[in-house]
């Protein structure tokens, strides 16, 4: 770390911290969906990354449509595109649950394989529809540029936007799960499926909507992703391992734990990436997470429920 | 003699299966195919080691390892390091800045052989390392996971993360590992050229014999008391634990066994194909090995070999003519085998072919009960 003065180091920490926040936002949105699904059904959705890709491609698709047919709408389209991304990913998730996942609830390891197969199919479909090359949507002007906080610190606006988006979605999920009657049903099913069924909750429907909701949130994650990277057919699969580690690290079924673990993993990775190489930063972070998981298999905030 | 027949071959059914497999890979294939195709089949058969390992770990141990490629790769890299050192003698590397070290080290400005490469000058060390290193690595992972009762999906994902980490490491440390290209240009084994046709035949047969031996060792483990306990443990772990057994040790043992078997496959892969690269270590090859075992039938040792051959033959045929279709087909295979044929080819054989033969033999309908190994697992 030699060669940096103290003020340089401070600027590096702040700027890497902010780029870490973008990563944090994407990871958090991805992990939220995965955590809800895993927490409730014990199902690992290996195709979760592909649902993120759906969201990202929807943004690209909307930007192309808007640029072609109503250029005047360009500055505002992004907000609507996020809704489209959510709705499409939600709908696909709904059908996937109906066709595939619901048959496999009793066999979690098999779900892992089946959803991996699904992810392969989805990647190929993306490749056929959108081409193998990476694409980027045309972002509205207000997302470009940076906010110059001091002489040495530049904070990109898209990072701030993504942050705001993920805070919004997270609070929405929080309100939904803990303050709505539907959320009550979801939590009841998570804690004790049989009892929830016995008191008249349609657990099958709860499962389906929860799965679809998780996928929808992954779609929003894809929207966030387009502001920091370009989208290719396999973009999502790069995030699936990290995302699962975030979920496991935070403790499945704990919203706060997920937020905290996404934050720490993203920040550590972002800082290490600057001081080590890209690959080594990632390796060190993943290794640290695995070692901590070996010491605390239940994660940071375990769900204290009798099994 | 009788105990050998019962315990190592698995009784009449097992012995017939072994015999058919032996005839297919040791007589039929060499007669049917030229050396190019046979070498390709030899390559597939090295994957079959990993699939057989997975049958033990996943089908009987009940833990799904998504990092089997790690052990395959470790075995392969150990042998590849020895072969590379032999190929990088002073004469053939004299044009390099530092003669006598592997070419990729020279390209990456290394001026001396790293210390951990030194012992690989010895073939004995390389062979021992190819077997012991994966076992040791599996033991460390196993102790860390199973002693703390990490299992199910957590275990799967963590093994997958390990595979991801190892790939990033190997690719990132180009000067020490050969990077993304792997260790290439392997020529001789103690002066014996491994690229000639006769050497390829010899290696193919060595590989086939080793594979059959590996299956026999697995069969022996399964027919022993240990095998019974493994089954009990897969189906009702808590009851075995409450009976006073140390569940973790059994899981660690089976995980290490699976690792060693995969490593033998990796070592044979290097010898037959002539290189080793990170593309056989990472997430995708590891999960493909799972599909080989799943297609063959996750509880069938012999089925795993056929599953591997089937999937790879399909992959080669399809990716030559319709590369796009292959990914769709592969995805469909994953979904189909899980939803429709959870016991794979072996399940089809047991549930459909055997009753047919029985009916044909007795000329009247016979009820055959098919045991469903999945019915009781979670």
Interface residues (C-beta under 8 A of the other chain):
Chain A: X38 X42 X44 X100 X103 X104 X106 X107 X108 X109 X110 X111 X112 X113 X114 X116 X117 X118 X119 X120 X121 X122 X123 X124 X127 X128 X241 X244 X245 X248 X277 X279 X280 X282 X283 X286 X287 X289 X290 X293 X294 X297
Chain B: X58 X64 X66 X144 X145 X148 X149 X150 X152 X153 X154 X156 X157 X158 X160 X161 X162 X164 X165 X168 X169 X171 X172 X283 X287 X290 X291 X294 X324 X327 X328 X330 X331 X332 X333 X334 X335 X337 X338 X339 X342 X374 X377 X378
